[in-house]
Amino acid sequence: MMMMVDPELDALRREFLTEACEKMQEIAKALGSDRDAAALERVSYLAHQLKGSGGSYGFQRISTDAAELEKAIERLTGGLPDGAEDEIQKRVGSLRSEIDQRTRELAGM
């Protein structure tokens, strides 16, 4: 079966991935050494945005990983830190990897 290529959708998907990459840089910075409640709130907000828009552009894995990142941040800030830190690192790595991979795929079209 041949895939239909929609140049307009691909342009929007590239734009989303560029913004997702910028959000990941902000997430990494917020999770750095000066982490505080405001930084965690910002990470949760950015993860929520990625969760919502990832699926809209057909990037289900980005949406799923972002949802899990958001949940882990909520556990951490809600006083249930058990395993949350590992989950945060895992999901951040997975998101970065997925965004990079999808960016390369779209660039190759």
PECOR-V389724 format. One record per residue. N is the residue number from 1. RES is the residue in one letter. PHI is phi in whole degrees, -180 to 180 (999 if undefined). NEAR is the number of other C-alpha atoms within 12 Angstrom. Layout:
N,RES,PHI,NEAR + N,RES,PHI,NEAR
This chain:
1,M,999,3 + 2,M,-88,4 + 3,M,-79,6 + 4,M,-82,10 + 5,V,-105,11 + 6,D,-113,12 + 7,P,-58,12 + 8,E,-68,12 + 9,L,-65,16 + 10,D,-61,22 + 11,A,-64,18 + 12,L,-66,20 + 13,R,-65,28 + 14,R,-63,29 + 15,E,-62,22 + 16,F,-59,30 + 17,L,-66,34 + 18,T,-63,23 + 19,E,-66,22 + 20,A,-63,37 + 21,C,-63,28 + 22,E,-63,19 + 23,K,-64,29 + 24,M,-65,35 + 25,Q,-64,21 + 26,E,-67,23 + 27,I,-61,35 + 28,A,-60,27 + 29,K,-65,19 + 30,A,-66,25 + 31,L,-87,26 + 32,G,-72,15 + 33,S,-66,10 + 34,D,-94,12 + 35,R,-64,18 + 36,D,-140,17 + 37,A,-60,18 + 38,A,-66,15 + 39,A,-65,22 + 40,L,-66,33 + 41,E,-63,26 + 42,R,-65,26 + 43,V,-62,37 + 44,S,-61,34 + 45,Y,-63,26 + 46,L,-65,33 + 47,A,-62,38 + 48,H,-62,30 + 49,Q,-64,27 + 50,L,-63,41 + 51,K,-60,31 + 52,G,-69,25 + 53,S,-85,27 + 54,G,-56,33 + 55,G,-65,21 + 56,S,-61,18 + 57,Y,-98,25 + 58,G,85,22 + 59,F,-106,27 + 60,Q,-63,21 + 61,R,-65,27 + 62,I,-62,39 + 63,S,-62,30 + 64,T,-65,27 + 65,D,-63,34 + 66,A,-65,43 + 67,A,-63,32 + 68,E,-68,30 + 69,L,-63,41 + 70,E,-60,36 + 71,K,-63,30 + 72,A,-65,33 + 73,I,-63,42 + 74,E,-63,28 + 75,R,-64,23 + 76,L,-63,25 + 77,T,-75,24 + 78,G,-87,16 + 79,G,84,13 + 80,L,-119,14 + 81,P,-76,17 + 82,D,-56,16 + 83,G,79,17 + 84,A,-65,23 + 85,E,-62,24 + 86,D,-63,18 + 87,E,-64,26 + 88,I,-61,33 + 89,Q,-62,24 + 90,K,-62,19 + 91,R,-70,32 + 92,V,-64,40 + 93,G,-63,22 + 94,S,-65,23 + 95,L,-61,38 + 96,R,-59,30 + 97,S,-64,21 + 98,E,-65,27 + 99,I,-62,37 + 100,D,-61,23 + 101,Q,-64,20 + 102,R,-66,30 + 103,T,-63,26 + 104,R,-63,16 + 105,E,-61,15 + 106,L,-70,23 + 107,A,-68,16 + 108,G,-81,10 + 109,M,-75,15
